[in-house]
Structure formats: structure tokens, C-alpha cells
Amino acid sequence: MDKILTLLDGSAYSESVCHHTAWIAQKLGAGVEAMHVLGRREGAASTDLSGALKLGARSELLKELADLDAQRAKVAQAKGHALLEDSKQILEKDGVPVVNLRLRKGDLLDAVRELEGDIRAITIGKRGEGADFASGHLGSNLERIVRTSKVPVFVASREFRPISKVLLAYDGSASAKVAVDRMAASPVFVGLDITVLCIGPDQARAQVIADAATTKLRSSKLNAAARTASGAPEEVLQELAAAEGFDLLVMGAYGHSRVRHLIIGSTTTAMIQSVKIPVLLYR
């Protein structure tokens, strides 16, 4: 059975991540690997601030710190198990037949790499546990996952709603072509309305590019239509998604090198930040 890896962190996005994961799993006939990763700081040894104390007092403080570390580690593990059990209930209620729970400790990327050879896609929330305090920022692990993942990454919005209208941002780049090829071969997009949008100053050229992708999708019996626009991509896509009720934005991820990204920024990152709907990213 195909598997989807869903990454859960206890944020306000976690329930939406579960519902979106279940929607994809049902489309693919896939099971779900639900994983929560305890960071190295959770249960890590406390900083030793006792060096100026006398030997007896210092030893006693070290013991108290060790006990406190152990207690924090137990609490973190208990929270992780509770989060996973809650996610299993949601996924099973939404019709996912097989749900495996995984609690790991260490680096998130290392934990993902252990499973990546056996999974079809990754689902994750747009922002992490500090979502309510950092509404203009992405989750700290999201960009790392997208940049290194070899499988599609579905970035869930805060609220779940059924997906019927899909907006594909297409520019003819290598990652955008991968997106079209994968969409054409995927049962996820059967029965959905897909708009292929190419944004550029040369509308005639943009139409040719959009038409090529649309033809590919239609050859797989998908319902697709071509469209063009001009302007800043993140602004155009944000406005269109909101005004016309699209439920999902699909993009090729990070067409430029990381060095170039550091200099000029990334349309991918800007789009994930600005749109209020889920984003599916292909590399």
C-alpha cells in the first residue's frame, strides 16, 4: 500500500493537516504514517550555571536539574503520544484504513529521510506551534522539508475544506513540468476543475506555455483550462485564489538555487506565506 507521511507538531494547523491527509489518502488508496518528532532540546540537559557554588550546593543543584530534565522529557513524550493518538482518531474517522504512529527524537530531516523511500507524499502545516505569534512567517521546518524532499509536499492551510477547484501556477520551468507530469498520472486530480495559469509580460508566449500544460493534463482525461495574467506572481495568485474560490494551489518548488534565493527571495516562499489555501509543491 502507498503511504503518506504526515508531520504533526501540536500547532493549530495539526487538525487541518490530518483532514487534508485523509482526503489525499482516500484519493490514492494509501495508508498514513503519522509522525511527531521531539527536538533535541526537548529533554536535553540543562545548561550548567552552578560553577560558582560550593561543592555540596552545586551537586544538589545538578541533581535537581537532572530531575527536572527527566520530568520535561516525560511530559514531552506524553504530549507527543497524545497528539499522535488524537491524529489517528481523526484519520480513521475520515476513512483512512491504515494509520501507523511514530514518535521520534532528534532532527526532523533525519527522521524523514529514514522513511522517504517508502512514502508517496508528505503533508505538513504551514506554520508550527508558534503560529498564533508568527502569522507572517513559515514554520521553521517547512522550507527545510520542501528543499530536501524527493516527494511532493502538501502544505495544509489552517482550516480544512473539501477540494474541488485547483489553481496550477505554471511557468514552463523544470519543476513546473514535473508538477504537470505527476498531476497527469495521479488519481488525486480526477474529477477536479484545474486552471493552468501562466503569468508573464508577454501574453502570447504565456498562452502558449499554459496551453502546453493544459494539453498534457487533458490527455489524461483531467478537466483543465488555460489562462494567462501579468503582474507580480505572488500578488496575482493571492488575489485570484481569494476572488475565485480556489481550494488548492499547485506549484513547482524552488526553481532557483539556494544562493539565488538568498539574494532575490523566492516566489515559492512568498506564495506559501500569502495564500490562505493549501499549497502542493513538486520538485
FENVEN-V401590 format. One record per backbone hydrogen bond with DSSP energy under -1.0 kcal/mol. NH is the residue of the N-H (numbers start at 1). CO is the residue of the C=O. E is the energy in kcal/mol with one decimal. If there is no record, write none. Layout:
NH,CO,E ; NH,CO,E
This chain:
4,31,-2.0 ; 5,121,-2.6 ; 6,33,-2.5 ; 7,123,-2.7 ; 8,35,-2.6 ; 14,11,-1.5 ; 17,13,-2.6 ; 18,14,-2.0 ; 19,15,-2.2 ; 20,16,-2.7 ; 21,17,-2.5 ; 22,18,-2.4 ; 23,19,-2.0 ; 24,20,-2.2 ; 25,21,-2.9 ; 26,22,-2.4 ; 27,23,-1.6 ; 28,24,-2.1 ; 29,25,-1.5 ; 30,25,-2.5 ; 31,2,-3.0 ; 32,98,-2.6 ; 33,4,-3.1 ; 34,100,-3.0 ; 35,6,-2.8 ; 36,102,-2.3 ; 38,104,-3.9 ; 42,39,-1.2 ; 43,41,-1.1 ; 44,41,-1.5 ; 53,50,-2.0 ; 58,54,-3.1 ; 59,55,-2.4 ; 60,56,-2.0 ; 61,57,-2.4 ; 62,58,-2.4 ; 63,59,-2.0 ; 64,60,-2.1 ; 65,61,-2.8 ; 66,62,-2.4 ; 67,63,-2.4 ; 68,64,-2.4 ; 69,65,-2.5 ; 70,66,-2.2 ; 71,67,-2.2 ; 72,68,-2.6 ; 73,69,-2.5 ; 74,70,-2.0 ; 75,71,-2.3 ; 76,72,-2.8 ; 77,73,-2.3 ; 78,74,-2.6 ; 79,75,-2.7 ; 80,76,-2.2 ; 81,77,-2.6 ; 82,78,-2.3 ; 83,79,-2.6 ; 84,80,-2.2 ; 85,81,-2.4 ; 86,82,-2.4 ; 87,83,-2.3 ; 88,84,-2.3 ; 89,85,-1.9 ; 90,86,-1.9 ; 91,87,-2.7 ; 92,88,-2.8 ; 93,89,-2.2 ; 94,90,-1.8 ; 95,92,-1.4 ; 96,91,-2.4 ; 100,32,-2.8 ; 102,34,-2.6 ; 104,36,-2.4 ; 106,38,-2.9 ; 111,107,-1.8 ; 112,108,-2.3 ; 113,109,-2.6 ; 114,110,-1.4 ; 115,112,-1.3 ; 116,112,-1.5 ; 118,115,-2.4 ; 119,116,-1.1 ; 120,3,-3.9 ; 122,152,-2.3 ; 123,5,-2.5 ; 124,154,-2.3 ; 126,156,-1.4 ; 131,128,-1.7 ; 133,130,-1.6 ; 137,134,-1.9 ; 139,126,-2.6 ; 145,141,-2.2 ; 146,142,-2.6 ; 147,143,-2.5 ; 148,144,-1.2 ; 149,145,-2.2 ; 153,281,-2.3 ; 154,122,-3.4 ; 155,279,-3.5 ; 156,124,-2.7 ; 166,193,-3.4 ; 167,248,-3.0 ; 168,195,-3.1 ; 169,250,-2.6 ; 170,197,-2.9 ; 177,173,-2.3 ; 178,174,-1.9 ; 179,175,-1.9 ; 180,176,-2.0 ; 181,177,-2.5 ; 182,178,-2.7 ; 183,179,-2.6 ; 184,180,-2.6 ; 185,181,-1.1 ; 186,183,-1.2 ; 192,189,-1.7 ; 193,164,-2.7 ; 194,223,-2.8 ; 195,166,-2.9 ; 196,225,-3.3 ; 197,168,-3.1 ; 198,227,-2.2 ; 200,229,-2.4 ; 203,201,-1.0 ; 206,202,-2.6 ; 207,203,-2.2 ; 208,204,-1.7 ; 209,205,-2.2 ; 210,206,-2.7 ; 211,207,-2.7 ; 212,208,-1.8 ; 213,209,-1.5 ; 214,210,-2.3 ; 215,211,-2.7 ; 216,212,-1.6 ; 217,213,-2.1 ; 218,214,-2.7 ; 219,215,-1.8 ; 220,217,-1.2 ; 221,218,-2.1 ; 222,217,-1.8 ; 224,222,-1.1 ; 225,194,-2.0 ; 227,196,-2.1 ; 229,198,-1.6 ; 236,232,-2.7 ; 237,233,-2.8 ; 238,234,-1.7 ; 239,235,-2.4 ; 240,236,-2.5 ; 241,237,-2.6 ; 242,238,-1.8 ; 243,239,-2.7 ; 244,240,-2.3 ; 246,241,-1.2 ; 247,165,-2.7 ; 248,165,-1.2 ; 249,278,-2.4 ; 250,167,-2.8 ; 251,280,-2.5 ; 253,282,-3.8 ; 261,257,-2.2 ; 262,258,-2.1 ; 263,259,-1.1 ; 264,260,-2.7 ; 265,261,-2.2 ; 270,266,-2.3 ; 271,267,-2.6 ; 272,268,-2.3 ; 273,269,-2.1 ; 274,270,-2.0 ; 275,271,-2.4 ; 279,155,-2.1 ; 280,249,-3.0 ; 281,153,-2.9 ; 282,251,-2.2
